[in-house]
Amino acid sequence: MNYIILSYVIYMPLTIALTVWVAKTLFTNGRVFLVDIFHGDEMLADSVNRLLVVGFYLINIGYAVYTLKIFEAINNAQLVIETLSVKLGAIILILGGMHFFNLFVFFKLRRRAKELSI
């Protein structure tokens, strides 16, 4: 059995599923902030929200594909799990970082919009 191929077959769907889940969460909950930032202009907020989600997908899935290659030999199921834990752990950390970066940007934009409306 080719354990490297098995690792790829497990890694990519899990990575894509995690990315989609986080993106949907950001899309759904970020809308409120964007509507507030854009002073109730829901059309503009929704448009920006969709663009942010597309960028999120491109960055995260692009990174996952870029780092797909496994350089060490994988000879058993234990090494499959260990290799996947490292690769998926990195993706999860990146998704978390992107999530907090998005929140940071939302709060900065919201604060700026509040200052400009005063």
Backbone hydrogen bonds, N-H to C=O, Kabsch-Sander energy under -0.5 kcal/mol:
donor,donor_aa,acceptor,acceptor_aa,energy
3,Y,1,M,-1.0
3,Y,74,I,-0.5
6,L,2,N,-1.7
7,S,3,Y,-2.2
8,Y,4,I,-2.2
9,V,5,I,-2.6
10,I,6,L,-1.7
11,Y,7,S,-3.1
12,M,8,Y,-2.2
14,L,10,I,-1.7
15,T,11,Y,-2.7
16,I,12,M,-2.7
17,A,13,P,-2.7
18,L,14,L,-2.6
19,T,15,T,-2.4
20,V,16,I,-2.7
21,W,17,A,-2.4
22,V,18,L,-2.5
23,A,19,T,-2.6
24,K,20,V,-2.7
25,T,21,W,-2.0
26,L,22,V,-2.7
27,F,23,A,-2.9
28,T,24,K,-2.7
29,N,25,T,-2.5
30,G,26,L,-2.5
31,R,27,F,-0.9
33,F,29,N,-0.6
34,L,30,G,-2.2
35,V,31,R,-2.8
36,D,32,V,-1.8
37,I,33,F,-2.9
38,F,34,L,-2.5
39,H,36,D,-1.5
40,G,35,V,-3.3
41,D,38,F,-1.8
42,E,40,G,-1.7
45,A,41,D,-2.4
46,D,42,E,-2.8
47,S,43,M,-2.0
48,V,44,L,-2.6
49,N,45,A,-2.5
50,R,46,D,-2.3
51,L,47,S,-2.1
52,L,48,V,-2.6
53,V,49,N,-2.0
54,V,50,R,-2.3
55,G,51,L,-2.3
56,F,52,L,-2.3
57,Y,53,V,-2.6
58,L,54,V,-2.6
59,I,55,G,-2.5
60,N,56,F,-2.4
61,I,57,Y,-2.6
62,G,57,Y,-0.6
62,G,58,L,-1.5
63,Y,59,I,-2.1
64,A,60,N,-2.2
65,V,61,I,-2.4
66,Y,62,G,-2.5
67,T,63,Y,-2.2
68,L,65,V,-1.4
71,F,69,K,-0.5
75,N,73,A,-0.5
80,V,76,N,-1.5
81,I,77,A,-2.3
82,E,78,Q,-2.4
83,T,79,L,-2.6
84,L,80,V,-2.7
85,S,81,I,-2.3
86,V,82,E,-1.7
87,K,83,T,-2.4
88,L,84,L,-3.3
89,G,85,S,-1.9
90,A,86,V,-2.0
91,I,87,K,-1.9
92,I,88,L,-2.9
93,L,89,G,-2.4
94,I,90,A,-2.3
95,L,91,I,-2.9
96,G,92,I,-2.5
97,G,93,L,-2.5
98,M,94,I,-2.9
99,H,95,L,-2.4
100,F,96,G,-2.4
101,F,97,G,-2.3
102,N,98,M,-2.6
103,L,99,H,-2.3
104,F,100,F,-2.5
105,V,101,F,-2.5
106,F,102,N,-2.8
107,F,103,L,-2.7
108,K,104,F,-2.4
109,L,105,V,-2.9
110,R,106,F,-2.6
111,R,107,F,-2.5
112,R,108,K,-2.4
113,A,109,L,-2.5
114,K,110,R,-2.3
115,E,111,R,-2.3
116,L,112,R,-2.2
117,S,113,A,-1.4
118,I,114,K,-0.6
118,I,115,E,-0.7
